[in-house]
Amino acid sequence: MSAVLDDPSVMPAAGAKRSEGVWHAAWHRLRADRVGMVSLGVVLVFVLLIILSATGLVAKGWQKEVGVPSAPPSFMGPAAKTNNTAIAVPKGPNVDISAVDPLAPRYKEWEERAAKFKAEEIVKSDTLPFGGDRLGRDVLAKAVKGTQTSVVVGLVAALAATVIGTLLGACAGFFGGKVGDALEWVYNVFTAIPDILLLLCFAAAVESNPFLKATLGRGIGSVALILALVGWTGLYRQVRAEFLKHSVRDYVRSAEAIGASTTSRMFRHILPNVSHVILVRMSLLVVSFIKFEVILSYLGLGVGVDSVSWGTMLSEAQSELILGQWWQLVAATVFMAVFVTAFSLFTDALRDALDPKLRGLE
């Protein structure tokens, strides 16, 4: 073996160009895809928006009632005000009733507080850039803050489901035998139950378990965990099929012949060649999980009442739409549609850049 390596006839020529790696070549192909790069730019804008929202630089006061209830967008102008004539309530004689009414000393304080709230209400804006909700909160600020919640939930849950599905699928496809049979049994159990019922079961389990409820709370962690436990099955099936196919190919057997470990063969040789399948499935999971977050928030099992997401906005918009107040629905839908479209196009471009079938066409 050493004689072969020392033979100058088989040694690479001096100054020969070394072949670039898989990820380096994929980056060059991605840069040549204009749609992919534009989509990447849009996704990065959303990422920047999430960072600014998380640090409190934007949408910090989304809970403040800065406008009148159901304030229309600025381009529509202020809504017509109804003439509500206040009815004067006659006051009784100025008699000290503290002896019979223990709350009497608080009446004056409450009157002053009510007058203060009324004075603050006068300075509220009649219109807002994207309109206001039924409490007068800025819809634009809610949509920006909701982007942080919904996108993080979708990405974290999709990433967790991708890790679970990839690891289990890789083990089932590569090892087979009893390991594959056991994992297939787990897969069949999960797929035998409809997704929505499984989703509600896990949500109820987290809600009723004191330890999980105290650890995860009603936030991104609990919702991401629930979605990840439900959404890994589809990816598992695809990764298992790909590993079954690639594990018997010549390049994997050649790696085994030169002493490559099992982990190296699985994750250094096979995984890069099936990464395009994983990325496509992950992009679909992000979209699906954002929709599932809407369902959980609508049923009261999603993020807490002190948070806002696209799901809670759409849930609130249902009652507002009946009254002709469409701006919260449009704001949440536009933000969701732009992100989902850009993310899907970017992952499609990344899949094409990583697809081994397209590498020989350059």
C-alpha positions as CSV (number, residue, x, y, z in Angstrom):
1,M,0.0,0.0,0.0
2,S,2.9,2.4,0.9
3,A,4.6,1.6,-2.4
4,V,1.5,2.7,-4.3
5,L,1.3,5.9,-2.3
6,D,5.0,6.6,-3.0
7,D,4.7,6.0,-6.7
8,P,5.1,9.4,-8.5
9,S,2.8,8.3,-11.3
10,V,-0.2,8.2,-8.9
11,M,0.7,11.3,-6.9
12,P,-1.2,14.5,-7.8
13,A,0.7,17.0,-9.9
14,A,2.3,20.0,-8.2
15,G,0.0,23.0,-8.3
16,A,-3.1,20.9,-9.2
17,K,-6.4,22.4,-8.2
18,R,-8.0,20.6,-5.4
19,S,-11.7,19.9,-5.8
20,E,-13.9,22.1,-3.6
21,G,-16.1,20.7,-0.9
22,V,-19.8,20.0,-1.0
23,W,-20.8,23.1,1.0
24,H,-18.4,25.4,-0.8
25,A,-19.7,24.3,-4.2
26,A,-23.3,24.6,-3.0
27,W,-22.6,28.2,-2.0
28,H,-21.3,29.0,-5.5
29,R,-24.4,27.5,-7.1
30,L,-26.7,29.4,-4.6
31,R,-25.1,32.7,-5.4
32,A,-25.9,32.2,-9.1
33,D,-29.6,31.8,-8.3
34,R,-31.1,35.3,-8.3
35,V,-34.5,34.2,-6.8
36,G,-32.7,32.3,-4.1
37,M,-30.5,35.2,-3.2
38,V,-33.5,37.6,-3.1
39,S,-35.4,35.2,-1.0
40,L,-32.4,34.9,1.3
41,G,-32.4,38.7,1.7
42,V,-36.1,38.7,2.6
43,V,-35.5,36.0,5.2
44,L,-32.6,37.9,6.7
45,V,-34.8,41.0,6.9
46,F,-37.3,39.0,9.0
47,V,-34.4,37.6,11.1
48,L,-33.2,41.2,11.7
49,L,-36.8,42.2,12.6
50,I,-37.0,39.3,15.1
51,I,-33.7,40.4,16.7
52,L,-34.8,44.0,17.0
53,S,-38.2,42.9,18.5
54,A,-36.5,40.5,21.0
55,T,-34.1,43.3,22.2
56,G,-37.0,45.8,22.5
57,L,-35.8,48.2,19.9
58,V,-39.0,47.8,17.9
59,A,-42.6,46.9,18.8
60,K,-41.7,47.3,22.5
61,G,-45.0,48.9,23.3
62,W,-47.3,46.6,21.4
63,Q,-49.6,46.2,24.4
64,K,-50.2,49.9,24.9
65,E,-53.5,51.3,23.8
66,V,-52.2,54.1,21.6
67,G,-55.3,54.6,19.5
68,V,-59.0,54.6,20.0
69,P,-60.7,51.2,19.9
70,S,-60.7,49.8,16.3
71,A,-58.8,52.8,15.0
72,P,-58.8,52.5,11.1
73,P,-55.6,52.8,9.0
74,S,-54.3,56.2,8.4
75,F,-55.2,56.2,4.6
76,M,-58.9,55.6,5.5
77,G,-59.1,58.6,7.8
78,P,-60.8,58.6,11.2
79,A,-64.0,56.7,11.7
80,A,-67.3,58.6,12.1
81,K,-67.9,59.3,15.8
82,T,-71.3,58.6,17.3
83,N,-72.9,61.3,19.4
84,N,-73.3,59.7,22.8
85,T,-75.0,62.1,25.2
86,A,-74.0,61.4,28.7
87,I,-76.8,61.2,31.2
88,A,-76.2,63.2,34.3
89,V,-76.7,61.2,37.5
90,P,-78.1,63.3,40.3
91,K,-76.0,63.3,43.4
92,G,-77.4,62.8,46.8
93,P,-76.8,65.1,49.8
94,N,-73.3,65.5,51.0
95,V,-73.6,63.0,53.9
96,D,-70.8,60.9,55.4
97,I,-71.8,57.3,54.8
98,S,-68.5,55.7,55.8
99,A,-70.2,54.3,58.9
100,V,-72.5,52.1,56.8
101,D,-70.5,51.8,53.6
102,P,-66.8,50.6,54.1
103,L,-66.0,51.5,50.5
104,A,-67.0,55.1,50.8
105,P,-63.5,56.4,51.4
106,R,-62.4,54.9,48.1
107,Y,-65.1,56.6,46.0
108,K,-63.2,59.9,45.6
109,E,-60.0,58.0,44.6
110,W,-61.9,56.0,42.0
111,E,-63.5,59.2,40.6
112,E,-60.0,60.8,40.2
113,R,-58.7,57.7,38.5
114,A,-61.6,57.6,36.1
115,A,-61.0,61.2,35.3
116,K,-57.3,60.5,34.6
117,F,-58.1,57.6,32.3
118,K,-60.6,59.8,30.5
119,A,-58.0,62.5,30.0
120,E,-55.5,60.0,28.7
121,E,-58.2,58.6,26.3
122,I,-58.6,62.0,24.7
123,V,-55.0,62.1,23.4
124,K,-55.3,58.7,21.7
125,S,-54.9,58.7,18.0
126,D,-58.0,58.4,15.8
127,T,-56.0,56.5,13.1
128,L,-52.9,54.3,13.1
129,P,-50.6,53.4,10.2
130,F,-52.0,49.8,9.9
131,G,-55.0,50.4,12.1
132,G,-55.7,49.3,15.6
133,D,-57.5,46.4,17.3
134,R,-60.6,46.5,19.4
135,L,-58.5,47.8,22.4
136,G,-56.7,50.4,20.4
137,R,-53.3,48.6,20.1
138,D,-51.2,49.2,17.1
139,V,-51.7,46.4,14.6
140,L,-48.3,47.0,12.9
141,A,-46.6,46.7,16.3
142,K,-48.5,43.5,17.0
143,A,-47.6,42.0,13.6
144,V,-43.9,42.7,14.2
145,K,-44.0,41.2,17.7
146,G,-46.1,38.3,16.3
147,T,-43.4,37.7,13.7
148,Q,-41.0,37.0,16.5
149,T,-43.3,34.5,18.2
150,S,-44.6,32.7,15.1
151,V,-41.3,32.4,13.2
152,V,-39.3,31.3,16.2
153,V,-42.0,28.7,17.1
154,G,-42.0,27.5,13.5
155,L,-38.2,27.4,13.1
156,V,-37.5,25.9,16.5
157,A,-40.2,23.2,16.2
158,A,-39.1,22.4,12.6
159,L,-35.5,22.2,13.6
160,A,-36.3,19.9,16.5
161,A,-38.6,17.7,14.4
162,T,-35.8,17.6,11.7
163,V,-33.2,16.4,14.2
164,I,-35.6,13.8,15.6
165,G,-36.7,12.5,12.1
166,T,-33.2,12.6,10.7
167,L,-31.5,10.7,13.5
168,L,-34.3,8.0,13.7
169,G,-34.5,7.7,10.0
170,A,-30.8,7.4,9.6
171,C,-30.5,4.7,12.2
172,A,-33.5,2.8,10.7
173,G,-32.2,3.0,7.2
174,F,-28.5,2.4,7.9
175,F,-28.7,-0.4,10.5
176,G,-32.0,-2.1,9.6
177,G,-32.7,-5.4,11.4
178,K,-34.1,-5.1,14.9
179,V,-33.3,-1.4,15.1
180,G,-35.2,-0.7,12.0
181,D,-38.2,-2.9,13.1
182,A,-38.4,-1.1,16.5
183,L,-38.3,2.3,14.9
184,E,-40.8,1.3,12.3
185,W,-43.1,0.2,15.2
186,V,-42.8,3.7,16.8
187,Y,-43.4,5.3,13.5
188,N,-46.6,3.3,12.9
189,V,-47.9,4.2,16.3
190,F,-47.5,7.9,15.7
191,T,-49.0,7.8,12.2
192,A,-52.0,5.7,13.3
193,I,-53.3,8.7,15.1
194,P,-54.5,11.8,13.2
195,D,-52.2,14.7,13.6
196,I,-54.7,17.1,15.1
197,L,-55.7,14.5,17.8
198,L,-52.1,13.8,18.5
199,L,-51.4,17.5,18.7
200,L,-54.3,18.0,21.2
201,C,-53.1,15.0,23.3
202,F,-49.6,16.3,23.7
203,A,-50.9,19.8,24.4
204,A,-53.2,18.4,27.1
205,A,-50.4,16.3,28.6
206,V,-48.1,19.3,28.8
207,E,-50.9,21.4,30.3
208,S,-51.8,18.8,32.9
209,N,-48.3,17.9,33.9
210,P,-47.1,20.2,36.7
211,F,-43.4,19.6,36.0
212,L,-43.6,20.3,32.2
213,K,-45.9,23.2,32.8
214,A,-43.5,24.8,35.3
215,T,-40.5,24.0,33.1
216,L,-41.9,25.0,29.7
217,G,-44.7,27.3,30.7
218,R,-47.2,28.7,28.1
219,G,-44.7,29.9,25.6
220,I,-42.5,29.1,22.7
221,G,-40.9,26.1,24.4
222,S,-44.1,24.2,25.1
223,V,-45.6,24.9,21.7
224,A,-42.3,23.9,19.9
225,L,-42.0,20.7,21.8
226,I,-45.6,19.7,21.0
227,L,-45.2,20.4,17.3
228,A,-41.8,18.6,17.1
229,L,-43.3,15.5,18.7
230,V,-46.0,15.4,16.1
231,G,-44.2,16.5,12.9
232,W,-41.1,14.2,12.7
233,T,-42.8,11.2,11.1
234,G,-42.9,12.4,7.5
235,L,-39.2,13.3,7.5
236,Y,-38.3,10.0,9.2
237,R,-39.9,8.1,6.4
238,Q,-38.0,10.0,3.7
239,V,-34.6,9.9,5.4
240,R,-35.0,6.2,6.1
241,A,-35.6,5.5,2.4
242,E,-32.6,7.6,1.4
243,F,-30.3,5.9,3.8
244,L,-31.5,2.5,2.7
245,K,-30.6,3.5,-0.9
246,H,-27.3,5.1,-0.2
247,S,-25.9,2.7,2.4
248,V,-25.2,0.1,-0.3
249,R,-23.7,2.4,-2.9
250,D,-20.1,2.1,-4.0
251,Y,-18.8,5.3,-2.3
252,V,-20.1,4.2,1.1
253,R,-18.6,0.8,0.7
254,S,-15.4,2.3,-0.4
255,A,-15.4,4.5,2.7
256,E,-16.0,1.4,4.8
257,A,-13.1,-0.4,3.1
258,I,-10.6,2.3,4.0
259,G,-11.7,2.2,7.6
260,A,-14.3,5.0,7.9
261,S,-16.4,4.6,11.1
262,T,-20.1,4.1,11.2
263,T,-20.7,7.7,12.3
264,S,-18.5,9.0,9.5
265,R,-20.2,7.0,6.8
266,M,-23.7,8.1,8.1
267,F,-23.1,11.8,8.6
268,R,-20.0,12.7,6.5
269,H,-20.7,10.6,3.4
270,I,-24.5,9.9,3.2
271,L,-26.0,12.9,5.0
272,P,-24.6,15.6,2.5
273,N,-26.1,13.6,-0.4
274,V,-29.6,13.5,1.2
275,S,-29.5,17.0,2.7
276,H,-31.6,18.4,-0.2
277,V,-34.5,16.1,0.9
278,I,-34.2,17.2,4.5
279,L,-34.2,20.9,3.6
280,V,-37.3,20.6,1.5
281,R,-39.1,18.7,4.2
282,M,-37.9,21.2,6.8
283,S,-39.3,24.1,4.8
284,L,-42.7,22.4,4.6
285,L,-42.6,21.8,8.4
286,V,-42.0,25.5,9.1
287,V,-45.1,26.4,7.1
288,S,-47.2,23.6,8.6
289,F,-46.1,24.5,12.2
290,I,-47.0,28.1,11.7
291,K,-50.5,26.9,10.7
292,F,-50.6,24.5,13.7
293,E,-49.6,27.4,16.0
294,V,-52.7,29.2,14.7
295,I,-54.9,26.2,15.7
296,L,-53.3,25.9,19.1
297,S,-53.6,29.6,19.8
298,Y,-57.3,29.6,18.7
299,L,-58.0,26.7,21.1
300,G,-56.2,28.4,23.9
301,L,-53.3,25.9,24.0
302,G,-50.8,28.1,22.2
303,V,-48.7,31.0,23.5
304,G,-49.8,32.7,26.7
305,V,-52.3,35.6,26.9
306,D,-49.3,38.0,27.6
307,S,-47.8,37.2,24.1
308,V,-49.0,37.8,20.6
309,S,-48.5,35.7,17.5
310,W,-49.9,35.6,14.0
311,G,-52.3,32.9,15.3
312,T,-53.7,35.1,18.1
313,M,-54.1,38.0,15.6
314,L,-56.0,35.8,13.2
315,S,-58.1,34.5,16.0
316,E,-59.0,38.1,17.1
317,A,-59.6,39.2,13.6
318,Q,-62.5,36.7,13.2
319,S,-64.8,38.8,15.4
320,E,-63.5,42.1,14.0
321,L,-64.1,41.0,10.4
322,I,-67.9,40.8,11.1
323,L,-67.8,44.5,12.0
324,G,-65.9,45.3,8.8
325,Q,-62.6,45.8,10.5
326,W,-60.3,43.9,8.2
327,W,-56.9,45.5,8.9
328,Q,-55.7,43.1,11.6
329,L,-56.5,40.1,9.4
330,V,-54.6,41.7,6.4
331,A,-51.6,42.7,8.5
332,A,-51.1,39.2,9.9
333,T,-51.8,37.5,6.6
334,V,-49.3,39.7,4.6
335,F,-46.5,39.2,7.1
336,M,-47.1,35.5,7.1
337,A,-47.4,35.2,3.3
338,V,-44.2,37.2,2.7
339,F,-42.1,35.1,5.1
340,V,-43.5,31.7,4.1
341,T,-43.1,32.5,0.4
342,A,-39.5,33.8,0.8
343,F,-38.5,30.9,3.1
344,S,-39.9,28.3,0.7
345,L,-38.2,29.8,-2.3
346,F,-34.9,30.0,-0.4
347,T,-35.0,26.4,0.7
348,D,-35.9,25.3,-2.9
349,A,-32.9,27.2,-4.2
350,L,-30.7,25.6,-1.4
351,R,-32.1,22.2,-2.3
352,D,-31.1,22.7,-6.0
353,A,-27.6,23.8,-4.9
354,L,-27.1,20.7,-2.8
355,D,-28.8,18.2,-5.1
356,P,-26.1,15.7,-6.2
357,K,-28.0,15.1,-9.5
358,L,-27.3,18.7,-10.6
359,R,-23.6,18.8,-9.7
360,G,-22.6,17.2,-13.0
361,L,-24.5,19.7,-15.1
362,E,-22.1,22.6,-14.4
